[in-house]
Amino acid sequence: MNLSRPARITLRIAAALGFAVIYVPLLLVLVNSLNPDRSSGWPPPGLTFDWWADAWHSSGARDALWTSVRAGLGATAIALVLGTLIAFACQRYRFFGRDAISFVVVLPIALPGIVTGVALNTAFRTVLEPLGVGLGLFTVIVGHATFCVVVVFNNVIARLRRMPGSYEEAAMDLGAHSFRTFVDITFPLVRSALVAGGLLAFALSFDEIVVTTFTAGPGIQTLPVWIFSNMARPQQAPVVNVVAAVLVLLSVIPIYLAQRLSSDTASGSRI
Amino acid sequence: MTDTAPAAGPVRRLAGALYRRPRLQLSLLLSAPTAWLVLAYLGSLTVLFLSAFWTTDSFTSNVVKIWNTDNFTALFTTDVYRQVALRSVGVALAVTALCVLIAFPIAFYTARIANPRWRPLLVVAILTPLWASYLVKAYAWRLILAQGGLLDWVLGPLGLKGPGYGLTATVLVLTYLWLPYMILPIHAGLEQLPDSLLDASADLGARTGRTFRSVVLPMILPSVAAGSVFTFSLSLGDYIAVQIVGGKTQLIGNLIYSNITLDLPLAAALGTVPVVIIVLYLLAVRRTGALSSL
């Protein structure tokens, strides 16, 4: 588009301002973790690494991190299996209710987390508790897996759509049976989509607070729940600052990995 | 050579049997996931919505399973609920509008003005905050908006003050949280816009403004609609950001949350409000053809 020079300059400035607004809060979190003053006012009176040492020894934060990792791994594993199965079914077959299934897969993430959370909470308490299964890490994993399925499904189905069927046909013409074809041809072709989907699912589970609040039993605290419950406590403020800063720094890892995997699956889209 | 010999082993026989029965294959693929989604998810949702028709014993706070529509009557006749519902829709619309306004120049720059070599890097720059934790981002704004925080410090020399915690802060923070969901689809839409259309418009004598209104805007409307699904529905259901920076602001999510332990049937009835609005919104957006590109 032939934009005039002033229009170009205005757009450049607007975009630069936009990027500044996006990154200033994240940088503030990093700087604030070094703020020696507990009240976190601005500007900080100095810089210190004391809180990082404190956070390292905080057992509450460490336990919460470990719980988050276990919940994320469990939910990701279930989502990988279920999401891949649905993606293959929806891409390879035409059947009654196909549209309904792909709609229901999206639903847990399109509806407000509080509705999903309360629904699961009611169901777990009325059905599982009489069976002797109380709320705990297991129910958190079930809740997270329910909304993680969609990201695996989307990544895998996008890959299957762009994958030519001729490779598999060639393998079968050469005498491979369907399991052999899957192991040697299909799986290697969808592998990176699975990794990207799993990465997104893990990140989604790691960040989830609403569904966790409603599905976690007493004593089960994931990292977001821990941050949320300690945010308002002045005593815990420095440790919360450090944990927040660590999370900002860690968010670079999935970006790096997703970017290396492939361009079509690297988007962070929820749907 | 012996490895691939087509001997009729049990695995090969099973593969062949399955291959001849595509219906069986399909039901094997679908049984586990549909069981999960129907039992764990749709089942729970159904129970929740059925419970909206039950009542709560005001004495014991136990749920009494007597079928009635009192909760829905209360929903429509109580002023507070109506106000909160309207306010929530207003916040969701305001957040969506702000996201479009801020996202457009950024997306236009990254998709059409920036040096093509830098574009993938700019997309990463948009994506990075999406991976940062929701709570950390809301928390960052709590620091910015605090009394004596960064915003007061910046605005101080101008004789101004930040908005503090409240409704304005809620809209600001929700806009910040969902902004990448708007930038990405608009960026993708602008990137796919063919140059030839813009050239044709210029050849036919249209100036920048006219080309923008008559060519660019109609072409990227589906992208904006796609982004708005996220900004709208995520804002409508949110109650955490409101708790962090909202001060005394009440949105529908908070109302549901505060009723869950006291009066679950009422909370369930309140929960139908965002669900109905979001479904209506999705149906409206579907007419633009945006949902198929999600």
Boltz contact constraints between the chains, C-beta under 6 A:
constraints:
  - contact:
      token1: [A, 1]
      token2: [B, 198]
      max_distance: 6.0
  - contact:
      token1: [A, 2]
      token2: [B, 202]
      max_distance: 6.0
  - contact:
      token1: [A, 3]
      token2: [B, 208]
      max_distance: 6.0
  - contact:
      token1: [A, 11]
      token2: [B, 105]
      max_distance: 6.0
  - contact:
      token1: [A, 11]
      token2: [B, 108]
      max_distance: 6.0
  - contact:
      token1: [A, 11]
      token2: [B, 109]
      max_distance: 6.0
  - contact:
      token1: [A, 11]
      token2: [B, 113]
      max_distance: 6.0
  - contact:
      token1: [A, 14]
      token2: [B, 105]
      max_distance: 6.0
  - contact:
      token1: [A, 15]
      token2: [B, 105]
      max_distance: 6.0
  - contact:
      token1: [A, 15]
      token2: [B, 106]
      max_distance: 6.0
  - contact:
      token1: [A, 15]
      token2: [B, 109]
      max_distance: 6.0
  - contact:
      token1: [A, 18]
      token2: [B, 102]
      max_distance: 6.0
  - contact:
      token1: [A, 18]
      token2: [B, 106]
      max_distance: 6.0
  - contact:
      token1: [A, 22]
      token2: [B, 129]
      max_distance: 6.0
  - contact:
      token1: [A, 25]
      token2: [B, 140]
      max_distance: 6.0
  - contact:
      token1: [A, 28]
      token2: [B, 140]
      max_distance: 6.0
  - contact:
      token1: [A, 28]
      token2: [B, 143]
      max_distance: 6.0
  - contact:
      token1: [A, 29]
      token2: [B, 140]
      max_distance: 6.0
  - contact:
      token1: [A, 32]
      token2: [B, 143]
      max_distance: 6.0
  - contact:
      token1: [A, 40]
      token2: [B, 143]
      max_distance: 6.0
  - contact:
      token1: [A, 41]
      token2: [B, 148]
      max_distance: 6.0
  - contact:
      token1: [A, 42]
      token2: [B, 149]
      max_distance: 6.0
  - contact:
      token1: [A, 42]
      token2: [B, 150]
      max_distance: 6.0
  - contact:
      token1: [A, 42]
      token2: [B, 153]
      max_distance: 6.0
  - contact:
      token1: [A, 82]
      token2: [B, 33]
      max_distance: 6.0
  - contact:
      token1: [A, 82]
      token2: [B, 36]
      max_distance: 6.0
  - contact:
      token1: [A, 85]
      token2: [B, 29]
      max_distance: 6.0
  - contact:
      token1: [A, 85]
      token2: [B, 33]
      max_distance: 6.0
  - contact:
      token1: [A, 86]
      token2: [B, 33]
      max_distance: 6.0
  - contact:
      token1: [A, 88]
      token2: [B, 29]
      max_distance: 6.0
  - contact:
      token1: [A, 89]
      token2: [B, 26]
      max_distance: 6.0
  - contact:
      token1: [A, 89]
      token2: [B, 29]
      max_distance: 6.0
  - contact:
      token1: [A, 89]
      token2: [B, 30]
      max_distance: 6.0
  - contact:
      token1: [A, 93]
      token2: [B, 26]
      max_distance: 6.0
  - contact:
      token1: [A, 104]
      token2: [B, 37]
      max_distance: 6.0
  - contact:
      token1: [A, 108]
      token2: [B, 41]
      max_distance: 6.0
  - contact:
      token1: [A, 111]
      token2: [B, 275]
      max_distance: 6.0
  - contact:
      token1: [A, 112]
      token2: [B, 237]
      max_distance: 6.0
  - contact:
      token1: [A, 112]
      token2: [B, 274]
      max_distance: 6.0
  - contact:
      token1: [A, 114]
      token2: [B, 237]
      max_distance: 6.0
  - contact:
      token1: [A, 114]
      token2: [B, 253]
      max_distance: 6.0
  - contact:
      token1: [A, 114]
      token2: [B, 256]
      max_distance: 6.0
  - contact:
      token1: [A, 115]
      token2: [B, 271]
      max_distance: 6.0
  - contact:
      token1: [A, 115]
      token2: [B, 275]
      max_distance: 6.0
  - contact:
      token1: [A, 119]
      token2: [B, 44]
      max_distance: 6.0
  - contact:
      token1: [A, 119]
      token2: [B, 45]
      max_distance: 6.0
  - contact:
      token1: [A, 119]
      token2: [B, 48]
      max_distance: 6.0
  - contact:
      token1: [A, 120]
      token2: [B, 44]
      max_distance: 6.0
  - contact:
      token1: [A, 122]
      token2: [B, 47]
      max_distance: 6.0
  - contact:
      token1: [A, 122]
      token2: [B, 48]
      max_distance: 6.0
  - contact:
      token1: [A, 123]
      token2: [B, 44]
      max_distance: 6.0
  - contact:
      token1: [A, 123]
      token2: [B, 47]
      max_distance: 6.0
  - contact:
      token1: [A, 146]
      token2: [B, 40]
      max_distance: 6.0
  - contact:
      token1: [A, 146]
      token2: [B, 41]
      max_distance: 6.0
  - contact:
      token1: [A, 175]
      token2: [B, 6]
      max_distance: 6.0
  - contact:
      token1: [A, 177]
      token2: [B, 12]
      max_distance: 6.0
  - contact:
      token1: [A, 177]
      token2: [B, 15]
      max_distance: 6.0
  - contact:
      token1: [A, 178]
      token2: [B, 15]
      max_distance: 6.0
  - contact:
      token1: [A, 178]
      token2: [B, 19]
      max_distance: 6.0
  - contact:
      token1: [A, 179]
      token2: [B, 15]
      max_distance: 6.0
  - contact:
      token1: [A, 207]
      token2: [B, 133]
      max_distance: 6.0
  - contact:
      token1: [A, 207]
      token2: [B, 134]
      max_distance: 6.0
  - contact:
      token1: [A, 224]
      token2: [B, 135]
      max_distance: 6.0
  - contact:
      token1: [A, 227]
      token2: [B, 135]
      max_distance: 6.0
  - contact:
      token1: [A, 244]
      token2: [B, 136]
      max_distance: 6.0
  - contact:
      token1: [A, 244]
      token2: [B, 139]
      max_distance: 6.0
  - contact:
      token1: [A, 247]
      token2: [B, 133]
      max_distance: 6.0
  - contact:
      token1: [A, 247]
      token2: [B, 136]
      max_distance: 6.0
  - contact:
      token1: [A, 248]
      token2: [B, 132]
      max_distance: 6.0
  - contact:
      token1: [A, 251]
      token2: [B, 131]
      max_distance: 6.0
  - contact:
      token1: [A, 251]
      token2: [B, 132]
      max_distance: 6.0
  - contact:
      token1: [A, 254]
      token2: [B, 131]
      max_distance: 6.0
  - contact:
      token1: [A, 255]
      token2: [B, 128]
      max_distance: 6.0
  - contact:
      token1: [A, 255]
      token2: [B, 131]
      max_distance: 6.0
  - contact:
      token1: [A, 268]
      token2: [B, 127]
      max_distance: 6.0
  - contact:
      token1: [A, 268]
      token2: [B, 130]
      max_distance: 6.0
  - contact:
      token1: [A, 271]
      token2: [B, 294]
      max_distance: 6.0
